[in-house]
Amino acid sequence: MPQEKIRERVLSIARGDHKPKSGEPKIGFTSMRSLVEVLSDENRALLQVIKETRPESITSLADATGRKPGNLSRTLKTMSNCLLRSAGA
C-alpha cells in the first residue's frame, strides 16, 4: 500500500472515522524492503527483549541489549516508520 494511503488510514482510525474489521491487517508495509528491514533477525531479537523487559527508556533498553542508545533510537525510528499501527494494536 502506498505510504500516503497508509497515513490516511491511520489518521482515519485515530479520528474514529474508520473502525478496522476483524480481518483487516494490523500492520502493513509500504514495500518489501520495509518488511525486510523490520523483520530482520536483529530487529526481531530487539522486539523480543522489549517484550520481555518492558524498558522505560532507551538507556534501559541499551543496558539490556548492549547496544548504544543512538543506534537503538535510529533502529526504533526506522521500524516505526515502516509499521502501520492500527488503533488498539
N, C-alpha and C positions, 0 to 999 in steps of 0.2 A: 504494500500500500504506500503511495507517495506520502512523504513527510507532512505535507500540508493537510492531507486528508486525516492523517493520524492526529495532528493537532486539533483539527476541527472536532473530531470525535471525542478526544479527551476533554476539550472545553465544554462540549455539549453534555457530557456525562457529569462534569464538575458543576455545571449550572443546574443540573437536574432535568434538562430537556430530553435526555436520552437515558433510558434505563436498559443496560445490556441484558439480553435474554440469556438463559442458562447455557445455550450452545455457542454463544459468541466467545471469541478468544479473549483472554485476559491480558495477554501480551502480544505484541506484533512487532515486526521488524520492517524497516524501510528497504532493506536489501539483504542478500545472502551474506555480504561482508559484515553487516551489523550483527547478524545471527552468529557468525563465526567468532567475532570479537567478544561477544557476551558469553558464549558458551565454551570458551577455551577451557582447557583443564585447569589452568591457573585461576581463572575467574570463578569457575565452579567451586574450587577449593576455598577461595576467598568467601564466597557466599555461604559455604558450609561453616566456616569459622564465625561469620557474622551470626548465623542462625544459632550456633551453639553457645557463643559467648555474649551475645547481645551487648556489644560495646557501646558506651555512651559518648565516645568521641573518636576522632581519627587517631589521636595519640594512643588511646587504649587499644584500638584495632592494630595500630602499628606494633605495639608491645606484644600482642597476641600472635601476630604473623611474622614478626621480624623484618617487616618492610618499612621503608621510610614514609613518613606522613605525606610528603608531597607526591610520592609515587602512588600511594593509595588514593589520595584525593583525585588525581588525574584519572586513575582507573575507574573509580566510582562515578566520576562525571561522565566519562565515556560510556560506561554502562547505562547510566540513567538517560543519556541522550539517545541511546539505542532502544530502550524499552518503552513500550506503551503500557501505562498502568491504568487499568480501569478503576472506577470508584469501588472501594472496598476490596480491592485485590491485594 
